[in-house]
Structures are given as structure tokens and as C-alpha cells.
Amino acid sequence: MGSIGTPELIVILVIALVIFGPGKLPEVG
């Protein structure tokens, strides 16, 4: 994985949100 742009970061963030749930992310919940 050489270059990661903004779309990739958004996808990773969404996946992390689905996996961990909103309760684990302070900025969301």
C-alpha cells in the first residue's frame, strides 16, 4: 500500500465504525 488518499481513509473509517461500533469512537458517540 503505497499511496492512500482521502477516499481510502473514509472507507477505512466507515469499516472501523461498523466493526467497533459508535460507542468505541469518542468523536462520534
C-alpha positions, 0 to 999 in steps of 0.5 A, spaced: 500 500 500 503 505 497 499 511 496 492 512 500 488 518 499 482 521 502 477 516 499 481 510 502 481 513 509 473 514 509 472 507 507 477 505 512 473 509 517 466 507 515 469 499 516 472 501 523 465 504 525 461 498 523 466 493 526 467 497 533 461 500 533 459 508 535 460 507 542 468 505 541 469 512 537 469 518 542 468 523 536 462 520 534 458 517 540 
